[in-house]
Amino acid sequence: MYTCLYLDQHLSKRSAQYSTSALIRLAQDYSPRIELYGPCLVMMDMHGMSQLYKTPQEIGMTLRRAAADRGLVVRVAVSATQTAALLITQARSGLTIVPLGSEAAVLDPLPVTILKKLSQVQDSSSDKKSKRQKRDQRDLHVAPAVMSVPVGVCLSTIQRWGIKTLGDLAALPDQQLFGRLGSFGRVLQRIARGQDERPLVCKQGRDSVEQAVTFDWPIERLELLSFELARLLHLLCETLEYRDECAGALHTQLILVSGKKYKRSLRFATPLRDAQELCALILLDLEARQLPEGVNGMTVSIDTVPNRKLQYSLFTSAVPSPERLSILVARLKVLVGAGRCGVAELIDSHYPGAFKMQEFRPKSLEEKHGKHFEDKEAVLSLLPAVIRRFRMPVRAQVTVGKLSGRPVSLTVETQRVISGRIVGSSGPWRSSGNWWEGETRNLSRAQDHDIASHPWNRDEWDVVLSGGSVYRLFRDRLVDKWFVEGVMD
Amino acid sequence: MYIELHASSAFSFLDGASSPETLVECAAALDYPALGLLDRDGVYGIPRFHKAAVAAGIKPIIGSELSMRINNCHSRNVGKSDQGAAWKLPVLVETQQGYKNLCRLITHMKLGAAKDQDGLSLEDFEGHTSGLVALVGRQMLRGDRHGVGGLVGRLVGIFGQKNVYLEVQRHLLRDEEHDNQALLALASAYRVPVVATNGVRFARASDRPLYDLVTCIRHKTTLARAGNRLLRNAERYLKPPTVMKKLFSDVPSAIRTTHELSERLNYTIKDLEYGFPDYSVPSGETVGSFLCKITEVGARERYRTYDERVRKQISRELDLINKLHLGGYFLIVWDIVNFCRQHGILVQGRGSAANSAVCYSLGITAVDPIGMELLFERFLSEERGEWPDIDLDLPSGERREQVIQYIYKRYGKFGAGMTANVITYRGRNAARDVGKVLSIDQDQVDRLAKIMPRVDQADLRKSFTKCIGNTGVDPKQQNLNLFGELWMRLQNLPRHLGQHSGGMVICRGRLDEVVPLERASMPNRAVVQWDKDDCAEMGIVKVDLLGLGMMSVLEDSLAIINTTSHQIDLARLPADDPMVYQMLQAADTVGVFQVESRAQMATLPRMRPERFYDLVVEVAIIRPGPIVGKMVHPYLRRRSGKEPVTYSHPLLKPILQRTLGVPIFQEQLLRIAMVAAGFTGGEAEELRRAFGNKRSKRRLKQIEMKLRLGMRKKGIDGHVADEIIRSITSFALYGFPESHAASFALLVYASAYLKVYYPAAFYTALLNNQPMGFYSPATLVKDAQRRGIRFTEINVQASDWNCKVDIDGAIRLGLRYVVGLRKEVGLNIESSKNMVQSLDNVVEEQRFCSLDDFVSQIGVRRDELVTLAEIGALNMFGYDRRSALWQIEHAIKKRGQLFSESVVEPSESPLPKMMPSERTAADYEGTGLTIGPHSVSLQRSALAVRGVLRAVDLLRMRNGRRVRVAGAVITRQRPATAKGFVFLTLEDETGIVNVIVRPKIFEKQKTIILEQKFLLIDGCLQRQDGVVSIKADQCQSFFISGPSIESYDFH
């Protein structure tokens, strides 16, 4: 006897994950042999339960009641075969008991299109599909082990034949059907007759590991919270070790005194399983954001990923472990702010010195000793001079020769060192762009990383002062002001 | 004095942002004495540049930027997109020979390489550099195959020391200046002069956004992502000479050289050495005498009463032809027409050629211009000094291609070419491209593309905001103003080069020395780089070979009819047959040439044509000219006697008498100018052109003055003169030539005649030449069935690829209508033959013995087989459609040799038979039409309960009655002249229903009207002069799951 549980609710993706976990727990409470067929779809093997539940009706009613107690509305089908139970849950709500030996008769009026629901979801993320197609696909449910046939192709042929119900399909002559659709046809027909193709495979879907705690008194300080956090993470990491898995992401949910929920999620570049490190990361993250009020409870859940496998080499240079590096980067971000920590990368723009910050990822040894390294050396050797840019261009007063139109003297009031008579100049080198952006850039407010997303129009000059130092000046033509951009080595 | 020698226009196709005219205008404003136009890999803009420059008093210098290839060598700065053509070599034309060489080099590049991979190698220049001057600039530094120095040396070797200049440009860029120093050093080392240019890509600095826009379109990217592909600054504009002089103050010789070089470059396109090919005449004959002879022979044949009037007209025409040395041209067109006749290809000249009695005598045209009193000056006049325009209508498709290939064969690969069609930015395509570049959401771009053509460019901002508001797009959105601005500036800029539908130019000698040739998208064709107007401007003769679907239909119909005992000749159809006119008066014209449109069908019952000339008027009257000029209703009222026939002036009576005092044809306009204002024929034609093109306001004013003056001399003044001028100005642009209408009217009569007397052949030919006309094949089949034509289904044992008429007179549908069936498979089926022994031991010829035999013989795919089974094409093997579907799944399975004969299949299938509605749906899905019951008839009982009337019932209803009708939508029309009214045509099993939807109702129920295949309409019946239509009050959908019927929308 098999019982199929199928959640009878339209849920968001996130809620569906949560509900599936709840459904699994429910199923596990009543049977040790369960199989997860797909999101919100669980098959239970109820053989040998006759001492506990006298009739299939009783099994079904018990499960529905238990589900309702947990806030779940489920469809339940009890049948001698998995296939019949599965198909019935896809077609009917409530509780359905399929009498022994009547599987085919019960399935008979169901439309053949129901077979579509058993097909695998493929390419659901493909951009080329329409919204409607994607929505349809979201409604499909995965039962890979039951349906390994290309239902789409076979079903269109079957529909073309004028076959409308599973009964019509079941009634087709076996041999002739096999001669036309091959083994796929036979499988489909067996399914239409409610016959099982394979036994139940006890398998539990990967779910998140979770621990929760509720406090008697609100905790207002992070240090006090850290003790409880460490305890929870210790328990979670023990579970991970037992399952030989690691944490790919960690979700913390704090229940605040006001009843509001405060959620944080961390995703790790490398899988982690050390409770102390995980604790440090959560605390650093919380430290960067002041807790708004006291905490009444806490839930920590971990998205598990397979354990990391490492093969160290004799020739690998000593670099900080990924765990330590993650903590270091997290600390730096706390110090300097998000978007200001990482690696500078040039962006495709004519704006002088335009760059953006990328996440810091250490290069492997091969990359370091490979082509890039050689190229870098070659590039450095070719450069005639290096300009050291001021982090913010310095406002300057420049006198321009009346006849020549070239700058003749430079004065920077805030830094007298870079003032003086100009004895040589090269320019103007003109650049302008982003004319399609509406707002004119304000140099005093602009952040380095978004400086190139505003219109600009400037003339650059490379000037030699009487003292021998070389500077790069530019005149912002939009606001008609001079700036010193950097100094040449 | 600085002269800009390196400017590129928008004819560099997305690599320039100003038209040649704008560049010339700017150059004139800056007092340039000369300007050099060098477009990328072509001379596309040269005719327009030449014309504008001459008008502005600037010396036009021509050249081109040639794409150069780097062969298997290391190159720096060559990105992925630059592979193949890697650097540009600007060349300027010094002499006639130089121009020829340039054209040949470009032709070599364009014809020798696959699209987008073109480029010349230095070897290609060998022997083709005479008269060309090369500007070696910064671009050359990218092509460092031989080392930069070596490359300069090589170029000096190829072009000669005096013909190579080192080109330096200054756009205020650091790296460019670095390269300039290298170029100056090279110039000194190789002792070649340095010349300064600015590499102009747009006329004014303010055009930089437009150039960035086209750059993004060229690179298929957005402004936000274009990055370094955009220009670094806006310095590539046409700078004042003083600014250039200041920029190159350290190299003054570079400025001086521009002047010296421009003095050398004296070639102008006016010196184009184009000649029309000679026609080889029999010995002892001249072109003139031979033309006279064959014209006379033809005239005697065509004019059975070859009287003095005809003789005089032909003699007058021949005199003018000989005087203008156009005899060869007529002979060549005659030769083409002869080729068509010899190969059984229908041909008919149209356009202004139909005004010529010589053309009629030579068999080029089919309308007698003397009998119809057509004006010869419309065709040819001494004053105009232009080549005459002869258009030939040919059957579309393969037969037209046969004629084109004959011309290529006769005049050589480099002696003929198709004229180009420059695709320019207009409302919709401009909106789409601008939207993409500005990263506007795709849905919004679609909406904007729909409204932009309606935006008034004169008052863009206000009109734009108003239009935007109606579409639901937020007008305050950040990018929209920029969108509107760029869209407006992009208007009329060239986007790419296409091929003209039929214009062909031929040349004595090599055409590729007159204008470069390019590879066309169709095989074995070449396109010249100029469009038809530019060709005409340059004095190149064009013959239009236009494909006309109806010519194919007529030809195919004749072929079918003449295989039977009946034999007919299109040239000898009985004139003014009453049955034909009866059909036309009843507007039963689905499938008839030109008069099958909704508007024509609504006019025919009011017009009630009774003779051939009525058809000429009918063809010409439903056109924008008469509609905009409000001539239609006055003519129809006068015709039906509801309004008296009056004339503005007694002088106009002889001209307008035939059209009841209402001007309808262009020729009438010319005659009015000749009679009322004393214009000569040539002057009148000039007048038409001037008003038609509206190019120069000053010119228009001049002509109007001349017209008024002439009329005053004849005593026409005041109100009458004003009225004549108004009718001329409103009519000149859209008026239809009488000769053209007469040529079309012949086809109208011929097609109507065939429809009346040989409907099976006519419909068969129509079905074999789809797509064409206004109606889908499904509608044509239903129309034919209502006329009593029988159709038989597609059947692999009997159907050919094309439809055919069976011995019993029924039309057998062809395999071409099977959706997804490959043509080669269809032809395979058609050509299969087997000898089969029947049960009575009679051996008969059949294509296939069984389904298995069919599958094994023909390389048919599973999907094709499924469609054939679904539409009943396999029923002849003893199955119904479902059984066939069941059997093919078995037949298509590949079996090994061992089991090939062992599997015995029961012949009955366990599947249910198709219901009638399923069969109809399968027919539409598999063939796009059905010969079974109309899909609406399947719903008739349900519709009758709802009080829905049939199309045939409406004929008995009185005017003003409220009715409810329903049918499949076969056309949706919204003519620009109809003030927002929408016209729908519904079809049911008994006929078609015309529905008029008012703008308010349309706006309210737009989605239903545009998207539903079947509509149920409530409205008021209108009956006007025998035309029945329904004025819709409400539209609703029905039969939502019905078959998908193709409709002809908004064409």
Interface residues (C-beta under 8 A of the other chain):
Chain A: T157 R160 W161 G162 I163 A171 L172 P173 Q176 G179 R180 L181 G182 I347 D348 S349 H350 P428 W429 R430 S431 S432 G433 W435 W436 G438 D459
Chain B: H171 L172 L173 R174 R208 P209 D212 L223 R225 G227 N228 L230 R232 N233 A234 E235 L438 Q478 N479 L482 V866 E870 R882 L885 W886 E889 H890 K893 V903 E905 P906 P910 L911 P912 M914 E918
